Structures are given as C-alpha cells and as structure tokens.
C-alpha cells in the first residue's frame, strides 16, 4: 500500500475514503441502517437535553453529566455519519487533508470525552450510594466544574492534539487511499512511507488512559456492589435499578471498542470489512443507545417523554 518517499516531506492535498472494502456493491443498502442510527441518535440525545432542561426535578449532577454525554454523542455521530452517508450514497470519497485531520481529532477527542463522562458518572454513583449523607457536600459545584473541565474536556484534548503534529511530520508516498469509512489515526499513519513507531507507541499510550478509566470504573462499581448488598431489600433494588442504566451504557461503549482494538492489533486473519464494521460500532452504537437506555431506565425522563406525546 505504501510507495517510496520523495526527498521532501509530502502532505497529500486529499485522502480517499473507500468505505467498506469488498462491500462496495452494498454501500447504498448499508447506508440505510446507518442513516436510521444517525436519526435515532439525533432525536434521542436532543430529547435528553430538552427533558433535563425543562424538568426541574432532574437538575442534579447525575443528569448534568447525562447532558454532557448527550452533547458528546451528538458531536461524535455528526463528525462521522454525514460523511459516511455521502460516501455510500453519492460515492463522494475525497476528503481534504485538513478536513481528514479535523475528523480524526474530533473522533478521538470525543471518544476520550465519552470515556471521561462515564468515569465521572461512576464516581457520582459511588458517592450517591456509598456516602449518601455526604453527597451534596462532596459533589459541590466547584468539584463538578473541575471534573467537567479537566477530566472530561481538557484531558482528551491534550492527549489527542499531538496526533495532529505526529501525522504532519510524516512523509507520505503516492498512495492516499484510506480503506475505512472515516479518518482515524492508524488509518492515516499506515499510508506513511517512513518509520511510524512513534505514532504507534503514542497511540497505545493514549489508549492506556481509556483502559485506566475502565479499571477505575470497575473499582467504583465493585465498591458500589459491596455497599448495595448490605442495604435493605427495597433500597437495594432501587440502587441496582439506578446503577443498571450506567452499567448498560458502559458495556455499550466498551464492548465494541475492546473488540475493535483486539481485532485491529491481533486479528490479522480477519477480513477487512469485519475490522471496519467493529470500528463503526463503537462510534455509532453509543450515541444511538445511550438515550434509549436512560429513557427507558430513568422514571423521570420516561414520564416526561410520554407526556410530550400525550401518552402518559
């Protein structure tokens, strides 16, 4: 796939996104469920934002974090789905080099933000269940602002920004074809015709933060579980119900990302279209399923949505 470098550092003016290699004849049909997923993601996350804004009983930290999660999901899906649909339906595969880097930056940054939101939400549930009497004194407005600013926003931006500079320092050959539906770090880096070990190492370093988030989330919920089993039966069921939606969202986000990472690193015998489908799942599924999970599992949100449609 890589061709020889010229004497100067070449940055291609455009890249070509091939979509799903081997399934080009089915692109127009594959785009239909992708379009439905995008529509559900837009409708669901906008509904969550609206309901939390107008329902005063939901003006608590947990629901503020849920709104941030919806905003992250809206940006994540909107940075990928429209271009995918253009590729599938209009066969417009070219993407400007700068636009490709921007898409890559948004995808990796907001994936990191999603991981950060889930970590902060697990901390919120830990405090609410394990230290309920100190909840308001611990989850103060200044602490929430710090968590949002540093854990959710600044951390992923700082971690992902070097990707842009690491790519711009590379030399590219004649090939500018990315066999994927969107621009992501390794998809671009593989087109370089120079050593990319620094890019690979830094990519693993950034991925380690998401693994660290997952470990901390696991620690939080293990402590929550130990606390819940000591509660009276009625309170225990309510606590389990509250946490179950969070656990479902975590599984929706982490499971496809985990399998995509494993197949990308170790599944060299797996067909390319399988790799790409898995990579699409962890970008597309969370924005669609997160509002559905919270809408179904959270009584206040469910009742407000039903009232909106005169069904309650």
PAZAPA-4460 file (N, C-alpha, C; in steps of 0.05 Angstrom, whole numbers, plus 32768, in hexadecimal, padded with zeros to 4 digits):
% residues 312
    n_x    n_y    n_z   ca_x   ca_y   ca_z    c_x    c_y    c_z   seq   type   mol
   8010   7FE8   8000   8000   8000   8000   8011   8019   8000     1      X     A
   802A   8018   800B   803B   802F   800E   804E   8031   7FF6     2      X     A
   8053   8048   7FEC   8066   804C   7FD7   807D   805C   7FE1     3      X     A
   8093   805E   7FD1   80AB   806C   7FDA   80A7   8089   7FDE     4      X     A
   80B7   8094   7FF1   80B6   80B0   7FF7   80C7   80C0   7FE4     5      X     A
   80BF   80D8   7FDF   80D0   80EB   7FD1   80E3   80F8   7FE6     6      X     A
   80F4   8109   7FDD   8108   8115   7FEF   80FB   8129   8002     7      X     A
   80E4   8133   7FFC   80D7   8147   800E   80BF   813A   801C     8      X     A
   80B7   8146   8031   80A0   813D   8041   8087   8143   8031     9      X     A
   8078   812E   8029   8060   8132   8019   8048   812E   802A    10      X     A
   8036   8143   802A   801C   8140   8037   8007   8141   8021    11      X     A
   7FF9   812B   801C   7FE5   812B   8006   7FD0   8140   800A    12      X     A
   7FC6   814B   7FF4   7FB1   815F   7FF6   7F96   8152   7FFD    13      X     A
   7F92   8139   7FF5   7F7A   812B   7FFC   7F7F   810E   8002    14      X     A
   7F6D   8102   8011   7F6C   80E5   8014   7F53   80DA   8007    15      X     A
   7F53   80C0   8002   7F3C   80B3   7FF7   7F32   809E   800B    16      X     A
   7F1A   80A2   8015   7F0E   808E   8027   7EFE   807A   8017    17      X     A
   7F06   8061   8019   7EFB   804B   8009   7EE1   8040   8014    18      X     A
   7EDA   8047   802C   7EC2   803C   8038   7EC8   8020   8043    19      X     A
   7EB9   800C   803B   7EBE   7FF1   8045   7EC8   7FE0   802D    20      X     A
   7EE2   7FDB   802C   7EED   7FCD   8015   7EE1   7FB1   8012    21      X     A
   7EDB   7FA9   7FFA   7ECF   7F8F   7FF5   7EB1   7F8F   7FF5    22      X     A
   7EA6   7FA5   7FFF   7E88   7FA7   8000   7E7E   7FBF   7FF2    23      X     A
   7E8E   7FC9   7FDE   7E87   7FE1   7FD0   7E6B   7FDF   7FC3    24      X     A
   7E64   7FC7   7FB9   7E4A   7FC4   7FAC   7E33   7FC6   7FBF    25      X     A
   7E38   7FC3   7FD9   7E23   7FC5   7FED   7E23   7FDF   7FFC    26      X     A
   7E34   7FF2   7FF4   7E36   800B   8002   7E1B   8019   8004    27      X     A
   7E0C   801A   7FEF   7DF3   8029   7FEF   7DDF   801C   8003    28      X     A
   7DE0   8002   8006   7DCE   7FF4   8019   7DD9   7FF7   8036    29      X     A
   7DF3   7FF5   8039   7DFE   7FF8   8054   7DF9   8014   805F    30      X     A
   7DF7   8028   804D   7DF2   8043   8056   7DD6   8046   8063    31      X     A
   7DC4   8035   805D   7DA8   8038   8068   7DA8   8035   8086    32      X     A
   7DB2   801E   8091   7DB3   801C   80AE   7DC5   8031   80BB    33      X     A
   7DDB   8039   80AD   7DEC   804E   80B8   7DDC   8068   80BB    34      X     A
   7DCC   806E   80A7   7DBC   8086   80A8   7DA7   8085   80BE    35      X     A
   7D9B   806E   80C2   7D88   806A   80D7   7D95   806E   80F3    36      X     A
   7DAD   8062   80F5   7DBC   8065   810E   7DC2   8082   8114    37      X     A
   7DCA   8091   8100   7DD0   80AE   8103   7DB7   80BD   810B    38      X     A
   7DA1   80B8   80FE   7D88   80C5   8105   7D7F   80C0   8122    39      X     A
   7D81   80A7   812B   7D7A   809F   8146   7D8D   80AD   815A    40      X     A
   7DA7   80AE   8153   7DBB   80BB   8164   7DB4   80D9   8168    41      X     A
   7DAE   80E6   8151   7DA7   8103   8153   7D8E   8107   8163    42      X     A
   7D79   80F8   815D   7D5F   80FB   816B   7D62   80F5   8189    43      X     A
   7D70   80DE   818F   7D72   80D6   81AB   7D82   80E9   81BC    44      X     A
   7D99   80F1   81B2   7DAA   8103   81C2   7D9E   811F   81C5    45      X     A
   7D92   8129   81B0   7D84   8143   81B2   7D6D   8141   81C6    46      X     A
   7D5F   812B   81C6   7D49   8127   81DA   7D54   8127   81F6    47      X     A
   7D6A   8119   81FB   7D76   8119   8216   7D7D   8136   821E    48      X     A
   7D8A   8145   820C   7D92   8160   8213   7D79   8171   8219    49      X     A
   7D64   816E   820A   7D4B   817E   820E   7D3E   8176   8228    50      X     A
   7D3B   815C   822D   7D2D   8153   8245   7D3C   815C   825F    51      X     A
   7D56   8159   825F   7D65   8161   8277   7D64   817F   827B    52      X     A
   7D63   818E   8265   7D62   81AB   8267   7D47   81B5   8273    53      X     A
   7D31   81A8   826A   7D17   81B2   8273   7D0C   81A5   828C    54      X     A
   7D17   818E   8293   7D0D   817F   82AB   7D1F   8186   82C3    55      X     A
   7D14   8197   82D5   7D24   81A1   82EC   7D2C   818A   82FF    56      X     A
   7D1D   8175   8300   7D23   815F   8311   7D3C   8150   8308    57      X     A
   7D46   8156   82F0   7D5E   8149   82E6   7D76   815A   82E7    58      X     A
   7D74   8171   82F5   7D8B   8183   82F7   7D9E   817A   830E    59      X     A
   7DAA   8163   8309   7DBE   8158   831B   7DD7   8150   830C    60      X     A
   7DEE   814C   8319   7E07   8146   830B   7E05   812F   82F8    61      X     A
   7DF7   8119   8300   7DF6   8102   82EE   7DEA   8109   82D3    62      X     A
   7DD6   811A   82D3   7DC8   8121   82BA   7DD8   8136   82AB    63      X     A
   7DE7   8146   82B9   7DF9   8159   82AB   7E0E   8149   829C    64      X     A
   7E19   8135   82A9   7E2D   8124   829B   7E20   8115   8283    65      X     A
   7E06   810E   8287   7DF8   8101   8271   7DF5   8114   8259    66      X     A
   7DF0   812D   825E   7DEE   8141   8249   7E09   8144   823B    67      X     A
   7E1F   8144   824A   7E39   8145   823E   7E3E   812D   822C    68      X     A
   7E35   8116   8236   7E38   80FD   8226   7E28   8100   820B    69      X     A
   7E11   810C   820D   7E00   810F   81F4   7E0E   8122   81E1    70      X     A
   7E1A   8138   81EB   7E28   814B   81DA   7E40   813D   81CD    71      X     A
   7E4F   812D   81DC   7E66   811F   81D1   7E5C   810C   81BB    72      X     A
   7E46   80FD   81C0   7E3C   80EB   81AC   7E33   80F9   8193    73      X     A
   7E27   8110   8196   7E1E   811F   817E   7E35   8127   816D    74      X     A
   7E4B   8131   8179   7E63   8139   816A   7E70   8120   815D    75      X     A
   7E72   810A   816D   7E7F   80F2   8163   7E71   80E6   814B    76      X     A
   7E56   80E5   814C   7E47   80DA   8136   7E47   80ED   811E    77      X     A
   7E45   8107   8123   7E44   811B   810D   7E5F   811E   8100    78      X     A
   7E75   8117   810D   7E8F   8119   8100   7E95   8102   80EE    79      X     A
   7E85   80ED   80EF   7E8A   80D5   80DF   7E73   80CE   80CC    80      X     A
   7E5A   80CD   80D6   7E44   80C2   80C6   7E3F   80D2   80AC    81      X     A
   7E3E   80EC   80AC   7E38   80FA   8093   7E4B   80F3   807D    82      X     A
   7E65   80F3   8083   7E79   80EC   806E   7E75   80CF   8065    83      X     A
   7E6F   80BD   8078   7E6A   80A1   8070   7E54   809F   805D    84      X     A
   7E3E   80AD   8062   7E26   80AB   8051   7E2D   80B7   8035    85      X     A
   7E3D   80CC   8034   7E45   80D8   801B   7E56   80C4   800B    86      X     A
   7E67   80B5   8019   7E78   80A1   800B   7E66   808A   8000    87      X     A
   7E53   8081   8011   7E43   806A   8009   7E2F   8071   7FF3    88      X     A
   7E23   8088   7FF5   7E0D   808F   7FE2   7E17   809F   7FCA    89      X     A
   7E2A   80B0   7FCE   7E33   80C1   7FB8   7E4E   80BA   7FAD    90      X     A
   7E5B   80A6   7FB9   7E76   809D   7FB1   7E8A   80B4   7FB1    91      X     A
   7E85   80C8   7FC2   7E98   80DF   7FC4   7EAC   80D8   7FDA    92      X     A
   7EC2   80CC   7FD2   7ED5   80C1   7FE5   7EEC   80D3   7FEC    93      X     A
   7EF0   80E8   7FDD   7F07   80FA   7FE3   7F01   810A   7FFD    94      X     A
   7F16   810E   800C   7F14   811F   8024   7F2E   812F   8026    95      X     A
   7F2C   8149   802A   7F43   815A   802C   7F55   8151   8043    96      X     A
   7F6F   8155   803F   7F83   814C   8054   7F7C   8159   806F    97      X     A
   7F77   8173   806F   7F71   8181   8087   7F57   8178   8093    98      X     A
   7F43   8173   8082   7F29   8168   808C   7F2C   814D   8098    99      X     A
   7F3E   813D   808C   7F43   8122   8096   7F4F   8123   80B2   100      X     A
   7F63   8135   80B5   7F6F   8138   80CF   7F5B   8142   80E4   101      X     A
   7F4A   8154   80DB   7F35   815F   80EE   7F22   8148   80F6   102      X     A
   7F1A   8138   80E3   7F08   8122   80E9   7F16   810E   80FD   103      X     A
   7F2F   8108   80F7   7F3E   80F7   8109   7F40   8102   8125   104      X     A
   7F46   811C   8127   7F48   812A   8140   7F2D   8129   8150   105      X     A
   7F17   812E   8142   7EFD   812D   814F   7EF6   8111   8159   106      X     A
   7EFB   80FD   8148   7EF4   80E2   814F   7F03   80D9   8168   107      X     A
   7F1E   80DC   8168   7F2E   80D3   817E   7F29   80E4   8197   108      X     A
   7F26   80FE   8194   7F21   8110   81AB   7F07   8109   81B8   109      X     A
   7EF2   8107   81A8   7ED7   8103   81B5   7ED3   80E6   81BE   110      X     A
   7EE2   80D3   81B2   7EE2   80B8   81BE   7EEF   80B9   81D9   111      X     A
   7F05   80C8   81DC   7F11   80CC   81F6   7EFF   80DA   820A   112      X     A
   7EF0   80EE   8200   7EDD   80FC   8211   7EC7   80E9   821A   113      X     A
   7EBE   80D8   8209   7EA9   80C5   8211   7EB3   80B3   8227   114      X     A
   7ECC   80AA   8224   7ED8   809A   8239   7EDA   80A9   8253   115      X     A
   7EE1   80C3   8251   7EE3   80D4   8269   7EC8   80D8   8276   116      X     A
   7EB3   80DC   8266   7E98   80DF   8271   7E8F   80C6   8281   117      X     A
   7E94   80AF   8275   7E8D   8096   8282   7E9C   8093   829C   118      X     A
   7EB5   809B   829D   7EC5   809A   82B5   7EB9   80AC   82CB   119      X     A
   7EB3   80C5   82C3   7EA7   80D8   82D6   7E8C   80CF   82E0   120      X     A
   7E7C   80C3   82CE   7E62   80B9   82D6   7E64   80A2   82E9   121      X     A
   7E79   8091   82E6   7E7D   807B   82F9   7E84   8086   8315   122      X     A
   7E95   809B   8315   7E9C   80A8   832E   7E83   80B4   833B   123      X     A
   7E72   80C1   832B   7E59   80CC   8335   7E47   80B7   8343   124      X     A
   7E45   809F   8336   7E35   808A   8341   7E42   807E   835A   125      X     A
   7E5D   807D   835A   7E6B   8073   8372   7E65   8085   838A   126      X     A
   7E66   809F   8386   7E61   80B2   839C   7E44   80B0   83A5   127      X     A
   7E31   80AE   8391   7E15   80AE   8397   7E0D   8095   83A7   128      X     A
   7E19   807E   83A2   7E11   8065   83AF   7E23   805F   83C7   129      X     A
   7E3C   8064   83C6   7E4E   805E   83DC   7E50   8074   83F1   130      X     A
   7E4B   808D   83E9   7E4C   80A3   83FC   7E34   80B5   83F7   131      X     A
   7E1B   80AB   83FA   7E04   80BB   83F3   7E00   80D4   8404   132      X     A
   7E08   80D2   841D   7E04   80E9   842F   7E17   8100   8429   133      X     A
   7E2D   80FA   841B   7E41   810E   8415   7E41   8115   83F7   134      X     A
   7E2C   810C   83E9   7E2B   810F   83CC   7E2E   812D   83C4   135      X     A
   7E1D   813E   83D0   7E1D   815A   83C8   7E36   8168   83D1   136      X     A
   7E42   815F   83E7   7E5A   816C   83F1   7E73   8164   83E0   137      X     A
   7E72   814C   83D4   7E88   8142   83C3   7E85   814C   83A7   138      X     A
   7E6D   8148   839B   7E68   8150   837F   7E5F   816D   837E   139      X     A
   7E71   817F   8386   7E6B   819B   8386   7E6F   81A6   8369   140      X     A
   7E64   81BE   8365   7E66   81CB   834B   7E83   81CE   8342   141      X     A
   7E95   81D7   8354   7EB1   81DA   834B   7EBE   81BF   8343   142      X     A
   7EB8   81AA   8352   7EC3   8190   834B   7EB8   8186   8330   143      X     A
   7E9E   818A   832C   7E92   8182   8312   7E9F   8191   82FB   144      X     A
   7EA3   81AB   82FF   7EB0   81BB   82EA   7ECC   81B1   82E4   145      X     A
   7EDB   81AA   82F9   7EF6   819F   82F5   7EF6   8184   82E7   146      X     A
   7EE3   8173   82EE   7EE1   8159   82E1   7EDB   815C   82C3   147      X     A
   7EC7   816E   82BE   7EC0   8172   82A2   7ED7   817E   8292   148      X     A
   7EE4   8192   829E   7EF9   81A1   8290   7F12   8190   828B   149      X     A
   7F1B   8183   82A0   7F35   8175   829E   7F33   8158   8295   150      X     A
   7F20   8149   82A1   7F1D   812C   829B   7F0F   8128   8280   151      X     A
   7EFA   8136   827B   7EEA   8131   8263   7EF4   8141   824B   152      X     A
   7EFB   815A   824E   7F02   816B   8237   7F20   816D   8232   153      X     A
   7F2E   8178   8245   7F4A   817F   8240   7F5C   8166   823C   154      X     A
   7F58   8151   824C   7F69   8139   824A   7F69   812D   822E   155      X     A
   7F51   8127   8222   7F52   811B   8207   7F5D   812E   81F2   156      X     A
   7F57   8148   81F5   7F61   815B   81E1   7F80   815C   81E2   157      X     A
   7F8B   815C   81FA   7FA8   815D   81FD   7FB5   8143   81F2   158      X     A
   7FA8   812C   81F7   7FB2   8113   81EF   7FB1   810F   81D0   159      X     A
   7F9C   8119   81C4   7F97   8114   81A7   7FA6   8129   8196   160      X     A
   7FA9   8141   819F   7FB6   8156   818F   7FD1   814D   8183   161      X     A
   7FE3   813F   8192   7FFC   8137   8185   7FF9   8125   816D   162      X     A
   7FE2   8117   816A   7FDD   8106   8152   7FE0   8117   8139   163      X     A
   7FD5   8130   813A   7FD6   8141   8122   7FF3   8147   811A   164      X     A
   8003   814E   812E   801F   8156   8128   802F   813D   8120   165      X     A
   8029   8126   812D   8038   810E   8126   8032   8105   8109   166      X     A
   8019   810A   8100   8012   8104   80E4   801F   8118   80D0   167      X     A
   801F   8131   80D8   802A   8146   80C5   8048   8143   80C2   168      X     A
   8056   8136   80D4   8073   8132   80D1   807A   811B   80BF   169      X     A
   8066   810A   80B8   806B   80F2   80A8   806F   80F9   808B   170      X     A
   807C   80E7   807D   807E   80E9   8060   806B   80D4   8053   171      X     A
   805C   80DE   8040   8049   80CC   8032   8052   80C7   8016   172      X     A
   804C   80B0   800C   8052   80A9   7FF0   803B   80B1   7FDE   173      X     A
   8038   80A2   7FC9   8023   80A7   7FB5   8007   809E   7FBE   174      X     A
   8006   808A   7FCE   7FEC   807F   7FD7   7FDF   8092   7FEB   175      X     A
   7FC6   8099   7FE6   7FB6   80A9   7FF8   7F9B   809D   7FFE   176      X     A
   7F9A   8082   7FFA   7F80   8074   7FFD   7F7F   8068   8019   177      X     A
   7F6A   8070   8028   7F65   8065   8043   7F4E   8051   8041   178      X     A
   7F54   8038   8047   7F40   8023   8046   7F2F   8023   805F   179      X     A
   7F1E   8037   8061   7F0D   803A   8079   7EF6   804D   8071   180      X     A
   7EE3   804F   8085   7ECC   8061   8080   7ED1   807D   808C   181      X     A
   7EE6   8080   809C   7EED   809A   80A7   7F0B   809B   80AC   182      X     A
   7F15   80B3   80B2   7F31   80B8   80B7   7F37   80B2   80D4   183      X     A
   7F48   809F   80D9   7F52   809A   80F4   7F70   8097   80F4   184      X     A
   7F7C   809A   810B   7F99   809E   810D   7FA8   8088   80FE   185      X     A
   7FA4   806F   8104   7FB4   805A   80F8   7FAE   8056   80DA   186      X     A
   7F95   805C   80D2   7F8F   805B   80B5   7F9F   806F   80A5   187      X     A
   7FA4   8087   80B0   7FB4   809B   80A2   7FD2   8093   80A4   188      X     A
   7FDA   808B   80BC   7FF7   8086   80C1   8001   806F   80AF   189      X     A
   7FF0   805B   80A9   7FF9   8044   8099   8000   804C   807C   190      X     A
   7FF7   8064   8074   7FFE   806D   8059   801A   8079   8057   191      X     A
   8026   807E   806E   8041   808A   806E   8056   8077   8064   192      X     A
   806B   8082   8058   8080   8071   804E   809A   8075   805E   193      X     A
   8097   807C   8077   80AD   807E   8089   80A6   806F   80A3   194      X     A
   80B9   806D   80B5   80B4   805F   80CE   809E   806C   80DE   195      X     A
   808B   805C   80E7   8073   8066   80F6   8072   805C   8113   196      X     A
   8089   8052   811D   8089   8047   8138   8081   805B   814D   197      X     A
   8089   8074   8149   8082   8089   815D   8063   808C   815D   198      X     A
   8057   808D   8146   803A   808F   8144   802C   8078   8152   199      X     A
   8036   8060   814D   802A   8048   8158   802D   8048   8177   200      X     A
   8045   804F   8180   804A   8050   819D   8038   8065   81AB   201      X     A
   8035   807C   819E   8025   8091   81AA   8007   8089   81AA   202      X     A
   7FFF   807C   8194   7FE3   8072   8193   7FDD   805F   81A9   203      X     A
   7FF0   804D   81AF   7FEC   803A   81C6   7FEC   8049   81E0   204      X     A
   7FFC   805E   81E2   7FFD   806E   81FB   7FE2   807B   8200   205      X     A
   7FD6   8086   81EB   7FBC   8093   81ED   7FA6   807E   81F4   206      X     A
   7FA8   8066   81E7   7F95   8051   81EC   7F96   8048   8209   207      X     A
   7FAE   8049   8215   7FB1   8040   8231   7FA1   8051   8244   208      X     A
   7F9B   806A   823D   7F8B   807B   824E   7F6E   8071   824F   209      X     A
   7F64   8067   8238   7F49   805C   8237   7F48   8042   8247   210      X     A
   7F5E   8032   8246   7F5F   801A   8256   7F5F   8021   8273   211      X     A
   7F6E   8037   827A   7F6F   8040   8296   7F53   8049   829F   212      X     A
   7F45   8057   828E   7F29   805F   8294   7F18   8047   829A   213      X     A
   7F1B   8032   8289   7F0B   801A   828D   7F11   800C   82A7   214      X     A
   7F2B   800C   82AF   7F33   8000   82C8   7F26   800F   82E0   215      X     A
   7F28   802A   82DE   7F1D   803A   82F4   7EFE   8037   82F5   216      X     A
   7EF2   8035   82DE   7ED4   8031   82DE   7ECE   8016   82EB   217      X     A
   7EDE   8001   82E5   7EDA   7FE7   82F1   7EDE   7FE8   830F   218      X     A
   7EF2   7FF7   8318   7EF6   7FFA   8335   7EDE   8007   8342   219      X     A
   7ED4   801D   8335   7EBD   802B   8340   7EA5   8019   8343   220      X     A
   7E9F   800A   832F   7E88   7FF9   8330   7E8B   7FE0   8341   221      X     A
   7EA4   7FD7   8345   7EA8   7FC2   8358   7EA3   7FCB   8375   222      X     A
   7EAB   7FE4   837B   7EA5   7FEF   8395   7E87   7FF5   8398   223      X     A
   7E7B   7FFE   8382   7E5E   8002   8383   7E4F   7FE8   8388   224      X     A
   7E58   7FD2   837B   7E4B   7FB8   837E   7E4E   7FAF   839B   225      X     A
   7E65   7FB2   83A7   7E69   7FAA   83C3   7E58   7FBA   83D6   226      X     A
   7E53   7FD3   83CF   7E42   7FE4   83E0   7E25   7FDD   83DD   227      X     A
   7E1D   7FD7   83C4   7E01   7FD2   83BE   7DF7   7FB8   83CB   228      X     A
   7E08   7FA3   83CC   7DFF   7F8A   83D7   7DF9   7F8B   83F5   229      X     A
   7E03   7FA0   8402   7DFE   7FA3   841F   7DE5   7FB4   8424   230      X     A
   7DD9   7FBF   840F   7DC1   7FD0   8413   7DA8   7FBF   8416   231      X     A
   7D93   7FCA   8422   7D79   7FBC   8423   7D6F   7FB6   8407   232      X     A
   7D5E   7FA2   8405   7D55   7F98   83EA   7D4A   7FAE   83D9   233      X     A
   7D37   7FBE   83E3   7D2A   7FD2   83D2   7D3E   7FE7   83C9   234      X     A
   7D50   7FF0   83DA   7D64   8004   83D2   7D78   7FF7   83BF   235      X     A
   7D7E   7FDD   83C4   7D91   7FCF   83B3   7D87   7FCE   8396   236      X     A
   7D6E   7FC7   8393   7D63   7FC6   8377   7D63   7FE1   836A   237      X     A
   7D5D   7FF6   8379   7D5E   8011   836D   7D7A   8019   8365   238      X     A
   7D8E   8012   8376   7DAA   8018   836F   7DB3   8008   8357   239      X     A
   7DAB   7FEF   8355   7DB2   7FDF   833E   7DA6   7FEA   8324   240      X     A
   7D8C   7FF3   8327   7D7F   7FFF   8310   7D8D   8018   8306   241      X     A
   7D96   8028   831A   7DA4   8041   8313   7DBE   803C   8304   242      X     A
   7DCC   8028   830E   7DE7   8022   8302   7DE6   8012   82E8   243      X     A
   7DD0   8003   82E5   7DCE   7FF1   82CD   7DD0   8001   82B3   244      X     A
   7DC4   8019   82B1   7DC5   8028   8299   7DE2   8031   8293   245      X     A
   7DF1   8038   82A8   7E0D   8041   82A5   7E1D   8029   829B   246      X     A
   7E19   8012   82A7   7E28   7FFA   829F   7E22   7FF3   8282   247      X     A
   7E09   7FF5   827A   7E02   7FEF   825E   7E10   8002   824B   248      X     A
   7E11   801C   8251   7E1E   802F   8240   7E3C   802A   823E   249      X     A
   7E48   8022   8255   7E65   801C   8255   7E6A   8004   8243   250      X     A
   7E59   7FEF   8245   7E5D   7FD7   8234   7E59   7FDE   8216   251      X     A
   7E46   7FEF   8210   7E41   7FF7   81F4   7E59   8005   81E9   252      X     A
   7E66   8016   81F9   7E7E   8025   81F0   7E97   8013   81EF   253      X     A
   7E9B   8004   8204   7EB5   7FF6   8207   7EB6   7FDC   81F7   254      X     A
   7EA0   7FCD   81F4   7EA2   7FB3   81E7   7EAA   7FB5   81CA   255      X     A
   7E9D   7FC5   81B9   7EA7   7FC7   819D   7EC2   7FD3   819B   256      X     A
   7EC8   7FE7   81AC   7EE3   7FF4   81AB   7EF8   7FDF   81B2   257      X     A
   7EF3   7FCE   81C6   7F06   7FBA   81CE   7F0B   7FA5   81B8   258      X     A
   7EF5   7F9C   81AB   7EF8   7F88   8196   7F05   7F95   817D   259      X     A
   7EFF   7FAE   8178   7F0B   7FBC   8161   7F29   7FBE   8165   260      X     A
   7F31   7FC5   817E   7F4D   7FC8   8184   7F5C   7FAD   8181   261      X     A
   7F4F   7F97   818B   7F5C   7F7D   8189   7F5F   7F74   816C   262      X     A
   7F4A   7F77   815C   7F4C   7F6E   8140   7F5F   7F7F   8131   263      X     A
   7F61   7F99   8138   7F74   7FAB   812A   7F91   7FA3   8130   264      X     A
   7F96   7F9B   8149   7FB2   7F95   8151   7FB9   7F78   814B   265      X     A
   7FA6   7F66   814F   7FAE   7F49   814E   7F9E   7F39   8139   266      X     A
   7F88   7F44   812F   7F78   7F35   811C   7F80   7F38   80FF   267      X     A
   7F99   7F32   80F9   7FA3   7F36   80DE   7F96   7F24   80C9   268      X     A
   7F8A   7F0E   80D3   7F7D   7EFC   80C0   7F60   7F02   80BC   269      X     A
   7F56   7F16   80C9   7F39   7F1E   80C7   7F36   7F30   80AE   270      X     A
   7F20   7F2C   80A0   7F1A   7F3B   8088   7F19   7F59   808E   271      X     A
   7F22   7F6A   807C   7F22   7F87   8081   7F07   7F93   8087   272      X     A
   7EF2   7F89   807A   7ED8   7F94   807F   7ECE   7F8F   809B   273      X     A
   7ED8   7F79   80A7   7ED1   7F73   80C3   7EDE   7F87   80D6   274      X     A
   7EF8   7F8D   80D0   7F06   7FA2   80E0   7EF7   7FBC   80DF   275      X     A
   7EEE   7FC4   80C7   7EE1   7FDE   80C3   7EC6   7FDF   80D0   276      X     A
   7EB7   7FC9   80CE   7E9D   7FC8   80DC   7EA0   7FCB   80FA   277      X     A
   7EB4   7FBD   8106   7EB9   7FC0   8122   7EC1   7FDC   812A   278      X     A
   7ED2   7FE8   8119   7EDA   8004   811E   7EC2   8017   811D   279      X     A
   7EAF   8011   810B   7E98   8022   8108   7E85   801F   8120   280      X     A
   7E84   8006   812C   7E72   8001   8141   7E77   8012   815A   281      X     A
   7E90   8015   8161   7E95   8025   817A   7E93   8043   8175   282      X     A
   7E91   804B   815B   7E8B   8067   8155   7E6D   806C   8152   283      X     A
   7E5E   8058   8148   7E42   805C   8141   7E2F   8053   8157   284      X     A
   7E35   803C   8164   7E22   8031   8177   7E1D   8042   8190   285      X     A
   7E33   804B   819E   7E2E   805B   81B7   7E1C   8074   81B2   286      X     A
   7E20   8084   819E   7E0F   809C   819A   7DF1   8094   8196   287      X     A
   7DEC   807C   818A   7DD1   8074   8186   7DC5   8067   819F   288      X     A
   7DD4   8056   81AC   7DC9   8046   81C2   7DC9   8055   81DD   289      X     A
   7DDC   8067   81E2   7DDD   8075   81FC   7DC3   8082   8203   290      X     A
   7DB7   8093   81F2   7D9E   80A0   81FA   7D87   808C   81FD   291      X     A
   7D87   8076   81ED   7D72   8062   81F0   7D74   8055   820B   292      X     A
   7D8D   804D   8213   7D91   8040   822C   7D88   8052   8243   293      X     A
   7D90   806B   8243   7D88   807D   8259   7D6B   8084   8258   294      X     A
   7D60   8086   8240   7D44   808C   823D   7D32   8076   8248   295      X     A
   7D3B   805D   8244   7D2B   8046   824E   7D2F   8042   826B   296      X     A
   7D48   8045   8275   7D4F   803E   8290   7D4A   8054   82A4   297      X     A
   7D48   806D   829B   7D44   8084   82AE   7D27   808C   82AD   298      X     A
   7D1A   808A   82C4   7CFD   808F   82C6   7CF6   80AB   82BE   299      X     A
   7D05   80BF   82C9   7CFE   80DB   82C3   7D00   80E1   82A5   300      X     A
   7D15   80D7   8299   7D19   80DC   827C   7D03   80CE   826C   301      X     A
   7CFD   80B6   8274   7CE9   80A6   8265   7CCD   80B3   8267   302      X     A
   7CC6   80BC   827F   7CAC   80C9   8283   7CAA   80E3   8274   303      X     A
   7CC0   80F3   8274   7CBF   810C   8266   7CBC   8108   8248   304      X     A
   7CCA   80F4   823D   7CC8   80EF   8220   7CAC   80E6   8219   305      X     A
   7CA0   80D5   822A   7C85   80CC   8224   7C71   80E3   8226   306      X     A
   7C76   80F6   8238   7C64   810E   823A   7C67   811F   8220   307      X     A
   7C7F   8120   8215   7C83   8130   81FD   7C72   8125   81E6   308      X     A
   7C6D   810B   81E6   7C5D   80FF   81D0   7C41   80F8   81D9   309      X     A
   7C39   8103   81F1   7C1E   80FE   81FC   7C18   80E1   8200   310      X     A
   7C2D   80D2   8208   7C29   80B5   820D   7C2A   80AE   822A   311      X     A
   7C2C   80C2   823B   7C2D   80BC   8258   7C19   80CD   8267   312      X     A
***
